[in-house]
Amino acid sequence: MDSVEQLFRLHYAYVCNIINRYVQDRVRTEDIAQDMFAELWSKRDQLTIHTSESAYLRRMAISRSLNYLRDTRKYNWDELETAVHKEKDTGHREADIILNLELEELQARLERAIQELPEKCRIVFLLSRHDEMSYAEIAGQLQISIKTVENQIGKALKLLRVAVAEHRGRTE
């Protein structure tokens, strides 16, 4: 089996999940992923991966996603104004079970709130928190200022705090 075909079989779903976080359109996600693997196939003779395969594909998927958003939405990034880990406790005490249910509900609310962020804000937030890019890396990737990145992260955190506070108000 060819190495690009192996990459495709092993990592296609992983790549699609990454792309879909940014693009939020399953059909476009699959188009971007397939184009990405088609390019890898066409360049397979020159292809040398110096990092892990998943890290290489992750970076490529993020880059492709951002390029798609840039090219199709024509954002003027300069005009921009401004996680909770899921605990799996196997304890059987009632209090632990209730706490786990509350944590799961909070995690689900937080994920929904992230998806509801304004798109530019969501992209910057995901690059920072989920993809662990520095503000300088985000600014370079999106061709925006570091100050804009800081403003967007601040805006995201403020909106997420409101969502969490609303969740607390409903559960108390």
C-alpha positions as CSV (number, residue, x, y, z in Angstrom):
1,M,0.0,0.0,0.0
2,D,1.3,3.5,-0.9
3,S,2.3,5.7,2.0
4,V,-0.1,8.5,1.0
5,E,-2.9,5.9,0.8
6,Q,-1.9,4.7,4.3
7,L,-2.0,8.3,5.6
8,F,-5.5,8.8,4.1
9,R,-6.8,5.5,5.6
10,L,-5.4,6.2,9.0
11,H,-5.9,10.0,9.3
12,Y,-8.9,11.0,7.1
13,A,-11.4,11.2,10.0
14,Y,-8.9,13.0,12.2
15,V,-8.2,15.6,9.4
16,C,-12.0,16.1,8.8
17,N,-12.6,16.7,12.5
18,I,-9.9,19.4,12.5
19,I,-11.2,21.1,9.4
20,N,-14.8,21.0,10.5
21,R,-14.0,22.8,13.7
22,Y,-13.1,25.9,11.5
23,V,-15.3,25.5,8.4
24,Q,-18.4,24.1,10.1
25,D,-19.8,22.6,6.9
26,R,-19.4,18.9,6.4
27,V,-19.5,18.9,2.6
28,R,-16.8,21.7,2.4
29,T,-14.8,19.9,5.1
30,E,-14.7,16.7,3.0
31,D,-13.8,18.7,-0.1
32,I,-10.9,20.4,1.7
33,A,-9.7,17.1,3.2
34,Q,-9.9,15.3,-0.2
35,D,-8.1,18.2,-1.9
36,M,-5.4,18.1,0.8
37,F,-4.8,14.3,0.3
38,A,-4.9,14.8,-3.5
39,E,-2.1,17.3,-3.2
40,L,-0.1,15.0,-1.0
41,W,-0.6,12.3,-3.6
42,S,0.6,14.6,-6.4
43,K,3.7,15.5,-4.4
44,R,4.3,12.1,-2.9
45,D,7.7,11.8,-4.6
46,Q,9.0,15.0,-3.0
47,L,7.1,14.6,0.3
48,T,9.3,14.4,3.4
49,I,7.6,14.7,6.8
50,H,10.0,15.8,9.5
51,T,7.4,15.7,12.4
52,S,4.9,13.1,13.3
53,E,2.3,12.4,10.6
54,S,-0.6,13.6,12.7
55,A,1.2,16.8,13.6
56,Y,2.0,17.4,9.9
57,L,-1.6,16.7,8.8
58,R,-3.0,18.8,11.6
59,R,-1.0,21.8,10.6
60,M,-1.9,21.3,7.0
61,A,-5.6,20.9,7.8
62,I,-5.6,24.1,9.9
63,S,-3.8,26.0,7.2
64,R,-6.2,24.8,4.5
65,S,-9.2,25.6,6.7
66,L,-8.0,29.2,7.3
67,N,-7.2,29.6,3.6
68,Y,-10.7,28.4,2.7
69,L,-12.3,30.9,5.1
70,R,-10.0,33.7,3.9
71,D,-10.7,33.0,0.2
72,T,-14.5,32.4,0.5
73,R,-15.5,34.9,3.1
74,K,-13.1,37.8,2.2
75,Y,-12.7,38.9,5.8
76,N,-10.8,42.1,6.5
77,W,-9.1,40.8,9.7
78,D,-7.7,44.3,10.5
79,E,-11.2,45.6,11.2
80,L,-11.8,43.1,14.0
81,E,-12.7,45.0,17.2
82,T,-11.7,43.3,19.7
83,A,-11.9,24.3,28.6
84,V,-12.9,22.4,30.6
85,H,-11.5,18.8,30.5
86,K,-14.2,16.1,30.8
87,E,-13.7,14.2,34.0
88,K,-14.5,10.5,33.8
89,D,-15.0,9.3,37.4
90,T,-16.0,5.8,37.8
91,G,-17.0,6.2,41.4
92,H,-20.4,5.0,42.3
93,R,-21.3,7.4,45.1
94,E,-24.4,9.4,44.2
95,A,-22.6,12.8,44.7
96,D,-19.9,11.7,42.3
97,I,-22.4,10.7,39.7
98,I,-24.3,14.0,40.0
99,L,-21.0,15.9,39.8
100,N,-20.1,14.0,36.7
101,L,-23.4,14.8,35.1
102,E,-23.1,18.5,35.9
103,L,-19.5,18.5,34.5
104,E,-20.7,16.8,31.3
105,E,-23.6,19.3,31.0
106,L,-21.2,22.2,31.5
107,Q,-18.7,20.8,29.0
108,A,-21.5,20.4,26.4
109,R,-22.7,24.0,27.1
110,L,-19.1,25.3,26.8
111,E,-18.7,23.5,23.4
112,R,-22.0,24.9,22.2
113,A,-20.9,28.4,23.3
114,I,-17.6,28.0,21.5
115,Q,-19.4,27.1,18.3
116,E,-21.8,30.1,18.8
117,L,-18.9,32.6,19.0
118,P,-18.7,35.0,16.1
119,E,-16.7,33.2,13.4
120,K,-13.5,35.3,13.5
121,C,-13.5,35.2,17.3
122,R,-14.1,31.4,17.3
123,I,-11.2,30.8,14.9
124,V,-8.7,32.8,16.9
125,F,-9.9,31.1,20.1
126,L,-9.7,27.6,18.6
127,L,-6.2,28.3,17.3
128,S,-5.1,29.5,20.8
129,R,-6.8,27.0,23.1
130,H,-7.4,23.9,21.1
131,D,-4.4,24.0,18.7
132,E,-2.1,25.6,21.3
133,M,-0.7,28.3,19.0
134,S,0.9,31.3,20.4
135,Y,-0.6,34.8,19.8
136,A,2.3,35.5,17.5
137,E,1.7,32.3,15.5
138,I,-2.0,33.1,15.2
139,A,-1.2,36.6,14.1
140,G,1.2,35.3,11.5
141,Q,-1.2,32.6,10.3
142,L,-4.2,35.0,10.0
143,Q,-2.1,38.0,8.9
144,I,-3.5,40.1,11.7
145,S,-1.9,42.0,14.6
146,I,-1.1,40.4,17.9
147,K,-3.3,43.1,19.5
148,T,-6.2,41.9,17.4
149,V,-5.5,38.3,18.5
150,E,-5.5,39.5,22.2
151,N,-8.8,41.4,21.6
152,Q,-10.5,38.4,20.0
153,I,-9.3,36.1,22.8
154,G,-10.6,38.6,25.4
155,K,-13.9,38.8,23.6
156,A,-14.2,35.0,23.4
157,L,-13.5,34.6,27.1
158,K,-16.0,37.2,28.0
159,L,-18.7,35.5,25.9
160,L,-17.8,32.1,27.3
161,R,-18.0,33.4,30.9
162,V,-21.5,34.7,30.2
163,A,-22.5,31.3,28.8
164,V,-21.1,29.5,31.8
165,A,-22.8,32.0,34.2
166,E,-26.1,31.4,32.4
167,H,-25.5,27.6,32.8
168,R,-24.8,28.0,36.5
169,G,-28.0,30.1,36.9
170,R,-30.1,27.3,35.4
171,T,-28.5,24.5,37.6
172,E,-28.7,26.3,40.9
